[in-house]
Amino acid sequence: MTAELTAPLFQPITLRGMTIPNRTAMAPMGRGFCINNAPQADAAAYYAARAKGGVGLVICEAAGIDHPLSADNPGMPVMHGEKVLAGWKAVVDAVHAEGGLVVPQLFHQGMLHGGGNPKVPMDSLRPSGTIGVPGPTSYSPEFIERASAPTKPMTEEDIADAIAGFGRSVKNAVGVGFDGIEIHGAHGYLVDGFLWGASNQRTDRWGGDITQRASFAREVIKAARAEMPEDMPLIFRFSQHKSSNYAARTTESPQELEAMLAPIIDAGVDMLHTSIRRFWQAAYEGSPLNLAGWAKKVTGLPVMAVGSVGLGTSADDTFMKVGAEATDDNIARLMERFNDGEFDMIAIGRSLISDPDYVNKLRTGEKPVPFAREALATLV
Ligand SMILES: Cc1cc2nc3c(=O)[nH]c(=O)nc-3n(C[C@H](O)[C@H](O)[C@H](O)COP(=O)(O)O)c2cc1C
């Protein structure tokens, strides 16, 4: 890898009023180090170190919205409450002090509530009272079995409460000084639970075809937008795979993708962030384009890709403890796709856990510290 090779990544991109100095982002990664759902001083230092290391946009780990069942364990952050918001303010200030930009990722665990804590009851929000179709997963068989018992489908009131919770949490995030908002519509959590046909079998206005199933996401985006300054960008993250089933697919064709994204974008999205496990993974048969490439093609919006930058093993391999992590100098392949215009930004996950200077090293061609699973044990 050479500095010349990666130079195209080091160009700015503007989303509404936010100009990101380069095309890299830190992927959102839950680390489990919060205390009582509040980020601590170690989190501020951790995120600031990645900003100092050259990351264009820091996307913080998923934070539960203001709803009692949004996050199932105290190590996970939320986005409400005085102490928690003080913790987030310290994160934002630390990243800004390094000249960085930072957004939170807001979510509600929905049907996967309990996966991180066997003690919580299985009474969280599920569009149809089901977890859909489980498949390859890093969740324990006990959780999947417990979660597979049907629960109550969400009522109109539950839906309205959750949407309002997103709105209040966006307001809180804006209040502590974040530069934008990412809504987590991926991996089978609440928003994705509505998008996925297997977990949304509703026959009312929140279910049906893929456009109808996008109604909840659309209303969440509207509620978020209503709390955001006009010049603040909103990023929407989505995926085919679910944490409970890495083989699942929400859309089977670019036409379905377009039908899903149209109402969501209309509500006020500035960038799509497609969660894929490997940036070279083709989304649909018959074309090498990844999900980001297709999202860009069918919507015209700027898109962010992600997945195994610098690594030969995917994040689910890490979670399922499949073999050892293999570093892979796949940067030439990454640049080929970026230069072809397949995606506008690239998020980097695990490589940034082990090396806060990963992006600066991408720029200079210096060799990074390789990712090892053991790095997940500390927050540095
Ligand atoms: C420890 C860890 C925690 C993660 N937590 C989140 C999360 O909170 N929200 C999310 O959307 N994705 C999460 N992911 C997925 C990452 O954002 C990213 O998409 C994935 O790791 C692939 O990127 P990588 O191959 O560069 O690591 C997590 C991944 C890891 C490894």
The ligand as a Gaussian input file, in Angstrom:
#p B3LYP/6-31G(d) Opt

LIG

0 1
 C      -17.231000      -5.058000      18.581000
 C      -18.202000      -4.643000      17.518000
 C      -19.343000      -3.960000      17.875000
 C      -20.252000      -3.538000      16.894000
 N      -21.333000      -2.758000      17.264000
 C      -22.112000      -2.197000      16.300000
 C      -23.082000      -1.205000      16.621000
 O      -23.216000      -0.761000      17.765000
 N      -23.851000      -0.721000      15.616000
 C      -23.718000      -1.153000      14.319000
 O      -24.459000      -0.701000      13.432000
 N      -22.762000      -2.051000      13.986000
 C      -21.936000      -2.556000      14.926000
 N      -20.915000      -3.396000      14.564000
 C      -20.635000      -3.627000      13.132000
 C      -19.587000      -2.599000      12.638000
 O      -20.142000      -1.298000      12.599000
 C      -19.080000      -2.931000      11.228000
 O      -20.120000      -2.851000      10.302000
 C      -18.444000      -4.314000      11.156000
 O      -17.554000      -4.526000      12.220000
 C      -17.717000      -4.499000       9.826000
 O      -16.621000      -3.633000       9.752000
 P      -15.109000      -4.178000       9.975000
 O      -15.004000      -5.423000       9.146000
 O      -14.249000      -3.056000       9.466000
 O      -14.933000      -4.474000      11.420000
 C      -20.012000      -3.855000      15.539000
 C      -18.868000      -4.582000      15.197000
 C      -17.947000      -4.955000      16.156000
 C      -16.711000      -5.693000      15.732000

